[in-house]
């Protein structure tokens, strides 16, 4: 397994994975491939403030991706990174893909001078939540709050 940064050359790999994310988590929303492409290309070309990484296996091709953005804190000039989408294909969950993507995001954050990284897990499966909780705990993360969602 290996991880590479999103570029214009591999944007179609991210689009294929984004469609899977949509089908799994956001199927109640419309999907527009060209908007996803435009957003991905925007991220690929804003590397000073945004990032996206894709995980690959030699056998299965692209298996996951993560996005992130660096932002200033509201009350000072220091920065933090907030994870955007983090997705691993169902058949690769439990592999090292998620951890490798997390590590790339952390490395990117450090290179940009961030003080903290905020990560989120959005899953309705308790077995996935427990596995990712274990990974976060082993990596030194602490749980701070929760996400809540309301459709409008």
Beta strands, then each sheet from edge to edge (+ up, - down):
strand 1: 2-5
strand 2: 50-57
strand 3: 61-72
strand 4: 79-88
strand 5: 114-118
sheet 1: 1+ 2- 3+ 4- 5-
end
